[in-house]
Amino acid sequence: MLVKKIDFSKYSSVKIGNIFEVEVLSGNFGFFDGVIIGGANNILISPNPPKLGILDKEFDYIKFNEFGDENLGEKISDSKILSDKNLNGKILEIGALTKSAKIYNFSKKFNLSGFEFLKGIPGTLGGLLTMNAGLLGHEISKNLISVTTNLGEFKKDELNFSYRKSDIKGVIKSAKFKVLKGFDENLSLEISKKRANQPRGNSFGSCFKNPVGLSAGKLIDECGLKGYKIGNCGFSQEHANFLINYGGGTFDEVLSLINLAKKRVFENFGINLETEVVIL
């Protein structure tokens, strides 16, 4: 078993956590009774986390497959340009460790539709699928065909995708998507403008899911918590649904802020906020 040490105060997007041993999963691995950390972009890790795992770099790839012959994949190098004719009858297979930026750049380079919303979204494909990541009505599951985990391959309709949720079982290894032509540059620019207004700093991105028809950030703001700090962490003055580590933040500070926001929002509006953050 290969194990590596990861310093979560440097590795995670919120820059909080200690140094922990993480099991590296490679090859045709089977049962794993821990938590996959991926890019640790929406993870808050405690001083006493569960068993942790990370995929080997072999799961970082993008390739085209033929329908009905999906084991014969062709990995595409940056130097190879595919014409529309080459894409006929293809599906796109992406490894779970592949970063969102790589997927976005690939789709733009080869004029593929359906991944424009990934611009500026951090994370790896495994995490994007688990949380059914999305923006402006677009979601990672939209053009999905199937997901392969250590428990087998599952069709999209078996996985019950919904807003920021899925029922994917096991450790995600890869996923297959429909190949749709026509990268939407206007959509990409619209998303860039939206993300330009988001707070900078060490954060999880959105801390809470938006309740149906409502804005979590607005609810937190109306409870007087916009800009509120505990220790070295606080809800951003720019957008209350962004919890920022201003430097030297701790697990307890973040957890206190999360619990405070939940308490205040429930007391004021009778709404139970759900975190997008995964607390380990």
C-alpha positions as CSV (number, residue, x, y, z in Angstrom):
1,M,0.0,0.0,0.0
2,L,1.4,3.4,-1.1
3,V,0.9,6.2,1.4
4,K,1.8,9.9,1.1
5,K,1.7,12.7,3.6
6,I,-0.3,15.8,2.8
7,D,-0.2,19.1,4.6
8,F,-3.8,20.3,4.4
9,S,-2.9,23.8,5.5
10,K,-1.3,24.1,2.1
11,Y,-3.2,21.5,0.0
12,S,-6.9,22.4,0.8
13,S,-8.6,25.4,-0.7
14,V,-9.4,26.9,2.7
15,K,-5.8,26.3,3.9
16,I,-6.8,24.6,7.1
17,G,-5.7,21.3,8.5
18,N,-2.7,19.3,9.8
19,I,-0.4,16.8,8.1
20,F,-2.1,13.5,7.6
21,E,-1.2,10.2,5.9
22,V,-3.3,9.5,2.8
23,E,-3.6,6.2,1.0
24,V,-2.8,6.4,-2.8
25,L,-5.3,4.3,-4.8
26,S,-3.9,2.9,-8.0
27,G,-4.6,0.2,-10.6
28,N,-7.7,-1.9,-10.3
29,F,-8.2,-1.2,-6.6
30,G,-11.2,-2.7,-4.8
31,F,-12.9,-1.9,-1.5
32,F,-11.9,1.3,0.2
33,D,-13.4,2.2,3.6
34,G,-12.2,5.8,3.7
35,V,-12.9,9.3,2.2
36,I,-11.4,10.4,-1.1
37,I,-10.1,14.0,-0.8
38,G,-9.7,14.8,-4.5
39,G,-8.5,18.4,-4.7
40,A,-9.8,19.2,-1.2
41,N,-11.7,22.2,-2.5
42,N,-14.8,21.9,-0.4
43,I,-13.4,19.9,2.5
44,L,-13.0,21.0,6.1
45,I,-10.7,18.5,7.8
46,S,-10.7,18.1,11.5
47,P,-7.8,17.3,13.8
48,N,-9.0,13.7,13.9
49,P,-10.2,12.8,10.4
50,P,-11.4,9.4,9.1
51,K,-9.2,7.3,6.8
52,L,-8.2,9.3,3.8
53,G,-7.5,8.3,0.2
54,I,-6.4,10.0,-3.0
55,L,-6.4,8.6,-6.6
56,D,-3.1,7.9,-8.3
57,K,-2.1,10.2,-11.2
58,E,-3.1,7.5,-13.7
59,F,-6.7,8.7,-13.2
60,D,-5.8,12.1,-14.6
61,Y,-6.7,11.8,-18.3
62,I,-9.1,12.7,-21.1
63,K,-9.7,10.4,-24.1
64,F,-12.2,9.7,-26.8
65,N,-13.8,6.3,-27.2
66,E,-16.0,4.7,-29.9
67,F,-19.5,3.8,-29.0
68,G,-19.7,0.1,-28.3
69,D,-15.9,-0.2,-28.2
70,E,-15.2,1.7,-25.0
71,N,-12.1,-0.1,-23.9
72,L,-10.2,1.1,-27.0
73,G,-9.6,4.7,-26.0
74,E,-7.4,7.3,-27.6
75,K,-5.8,9.8,-25.4
76,I,-5.5,13.2,-27.1
77,S,-2.3,15.2,-26.9
78,D,-2.3,19.0,-27.0
79,S,-0.7,18.9,-30.5
80,K,-3.5,16.8,-32.1
81,I,-6.4,18.7,-33.6
82,L,-9.6,16.7,-34.2
83,S,-12.1,17.8,-37.0
84,D,-15.8,17.5,-36.5
85,K,-15.7,14.4,-38.7
86,N,-13.3,12.7,-36.3
87,L,-15.7,13.3,-33.5
88,N,-18.6,11.5,-35.1
89,G,-19.6,8.4,-33.1
90,K,-17.3,9.3,-30.1
91,I,-17.9,9.5,-26.4
92,L,-15.6,11.4,-24.1
93,E,-14.1,9.6,-21.1
94,I,-12.5,11.6,-18.3
95,G,-10.5,10.2,-15.3
96,A,-11.8,11.2,-11.9
97,L,-8.5,13.0,-10.9
98,T,-8.7,15.3,-13.9
99,K,-8.9,19.0,-12.8
100,S,-11.8,21.2,-13.9
101,A,-9.5,23.7,-15.6
102,K,-8.0,20.9,-17.8
103,I,-11.5,19.7,-18.8
104,Y,-12.5,23.3,-19.6
105,N,-9.3,24.0,-21.7
106,F,-9.7,20.7,-23.5
107,S,-13.4,21.4,-24.4
108,K,-12.5,24.9,-25.7
109,K,-9.5,23.6,-27.7
110,F,-11.6,20.9,-29.4
111,N,-14.8,22.9,-29.7
112,L,-16.9,20.8,-27.4
113,S,-20.1,22.0,-25.7
114,G,-21.2,21.3,-22.2
115,F,-18.2,22.2,-20.1
116,E,-18.1,26.0,-20.5
117,F,-19.4,26.5,-16.9
118,L,-16.3,24.9,-15.5
119,K,-14.3,28.1,-16.0
120,G,-13.1,29.2,-12.6
121,I,-14.7,26.3,-10.7
122,P,-11.9,24.5,-8.7
123,G,-11.8,20.8,-8.2
124,T,-11.4,17.4,-9.9
125,L,-14.0,15.5,-11.9
126,G,-14.7,13.1,-9.0
127,G,-15.7,16.0,-6.7
128,L,-17.6,17.8,-9.4
129,L,-19.7,14.7,-10.0
130,T,-20.3,13.9,-6.3
131,M,-21.6,17.4,-5.7
132,N,-23.2,17.7,-9.2
133,A,-21.4,21.0,-9.6
134,G,-23.0,23.7,-11.7
135,L,-23.6,27.3,-12.4
136,L,-26.2,29.4,-14.2
137,G,-28.5,26.4,-14.8
138,H,-25.6,24.2,-16.2
139,E,-24.5,21.0,-14.3
140,I,-21.8,18.5,-14.8
141,S,-24.4,15.7,-15.0
142,K,-26.2,17.3,-18.0
143,N,-24.4,15.4,-20.8
144,L,-23.2,12.5,-18.6
145,I,-23.6,8.9,-19.9
146,S,-22.2,6.9,-17.0
147,V,-19.9,6.8,-14.0
148,T,-17.4,4.1,-13.2
149,T,-16.5,3.4,-9.6
150,N,-14.7,0.6,-7.7
151,L,-18.2,-1.0,-7.5
152,G,-18.9,-1.0,-11.2
153,E,-20.3,1.2,-14.0
154,F,-23.5,3.0,-13.4
155,K,-25.8,4.8,-16.0
156,K,-26.7,8.4,-15.3
157,D,-30.4,7.6,-14.5
158,E,-29.2,5.2,-11.7
159,L,-27.4,8.0,-9.8
160,N,-30.3,10.4,-8.9
161,F,-28.6,13.7,-9.7
162,S,-30.2,16.8,-8.2
163,Y,-29.1,20.2,-7.0
164,R,-25.6,19.7,-5.5
165,K,-26.3,16.0,-4.9
166,S,-25.9,12.6,-6.3
167,D,-26.2,9.0,-5.2
168,I,-22.9,7.8,-6.5
169,K,-21.7,4.7,-4.6
170,G,-18.1,3.9,-4.1
171,V,-14.9,5.6,-5.3
172,I,-15.3,7.4,-8.6
173,K,-12.7,6.3,-11.2
174,S,-14.0,7.9,-14.4
175,A,-17.0,9.1,-16.3
176,K,-18.3,9.1,-19.9
177,F,-20.0,12.0,-21.6
178,K,-21.8,12.6,-24.8
179,V,-19.6,14.5,-27.4
180,L,-21.5,17.6,-28.3
181,K,-19.9,20.1,-30.7
182,G,-19.9,23.8,-30.4
183,F,-18.1,25.5,-27.5
184,D,-20.2,28.5,-26.4
185,E,-17.8,31.4,-26.0
186,N,-20.6,33.8,-24.9
187,L,-21.5,31.5,-22.1
188,S,-17.9,31.2,-21.1
189,L,-17.6,35.0,-21.0
190,E,-20.9,35.3,-19.0
191,I,-19.5,32.9,-16.4
192,S,-16.2,34.7,-16.2
193,K,-18.0,38.0,-15.4
194,K,-20.1,36.3,-12.7
195,R,-17.0,34.7,-11.1
196,A,-15.1,38.0,-11.3
197,N,-17.4,39.3,-8.6
198,Q,-16.7,36.5,-6.2
199,P,-14.5,37.1,-3.1
200,R,-10.8,36.3,-3.3
201,G,-9.0,34.5,-0.6
202,N,-8.8,31.0,1.0
203,S,-12.3,29.6,1.0
204,F,-14.5,26.6,0.0
205,G,-16.2,28.6,-2.7
206,S,-19.9,28.6,-1.6
207,C,-20.2,27.5,2.0
208,F,-23.9,26.7,1.9
209,K,-26.3,25.4,-0.7
210,N,-29.0,27.8,-1.8
211,P,-32.4,26.9,-0.5
212,V,-35.0,26.5,-3.3
213,G,-35.8,29.9,-4.7
214,L,-33.5,31.7,-2.2
215,S,-30.0,32.9,-1.8
216,A,-28.0,31.5,1.1
217,G,-25.7,34.6,1.0
218,K,-28.7,37.0,1.3
219,L,-30.1,35.0,4.2
220,I,-26.8,35.1,6.1
221,D,-26.5,38.8,5.3
222,E,-30.0,39.6,6.6
223,C,-29.0,37.9,9.9
224,G,-26.2,40.4,10.3
225,L,-23.3,38.0,9.6
226,K,-21.9,39.5,6.4
227,G,-18.3,40.4,7.3
228,Y,-18.6,38.7,10.7
229,K,-15.4,37.1,12.0
230,I,-14.4,34.6,14.6
231,G,-10.7,34.6,15.1
232,N,-8.9,34.5,11.7
233,C,-12.0,33.4,9.7
234,G,-15.2,35.1,8.7
235,F,-18.0,35.6,6.2
236,S,-16.8,37.8,3.4
237,Q,-17.9,41.4,3.3
238,E,-18.4,41.0,-0.4
239,H,-20.5,37.9,-0.4
240,A,-21.8,36.4,2.8
241,N,-21.9,32.8,1.5
242,F,-18.1,32.8,1.2
243,L,-16.3,31.8,4.4
244,I,-12.8,33.1,4.2
245,N,-9.6,32.1,6.1
246,Y,-7.7,35.3,6.4
247,G,-4.6,33.5,7.6
248,G,-4.0,31.1,10.4
249,G,-7.7,30.0,10.6
250,T,-8.6,26.9,12.5
251,F,-11.1,24.0,12.2
252,D,-13.0,25.2,15.3
253,E,-13.3,28.8,14.0
254,V,-14.8,27.6,10.8
255,L,-17.1,25.2,12.5
256,S,-18.3,27.9,14.9
257,L,-19.1,30.2,12.0
258,I,-21.0,27.5,10.1
259,N,-23.1,26.6,13.2
260,L,-23.8,30.2,13.9
261,A,-25.1,30.9,10.4
262,K,-27.3,27.8,10.6
263,K,-28.7,28.9,14.0
264,R,-29.3,32.5,13.0
265,V,-31.0,31.6,9.7
266,F,-33.2,29.0,11.3
267,E,-34.2,31.4,14.1
268,N,-35.0,34.3,11.7
269,F,-36.5,32.4,8.7
270,G,-37.2,28.8,9.8
271,I,-34.9,27.5,7.1
272,N,-32.3,24.8,7.7
273,L,-29.2,25.7,5.7
274,E,-27.2,22.8,4.2
275,T,-23.5,23.1,3.8
276,E,-21.8,22.5,0.4
277,V,-18.7,22.0,2.6
278,V,-17.9,18.4,3.5
279,I,-16.8,18.3,7.2
280,L,-14.4,15.4,7.9
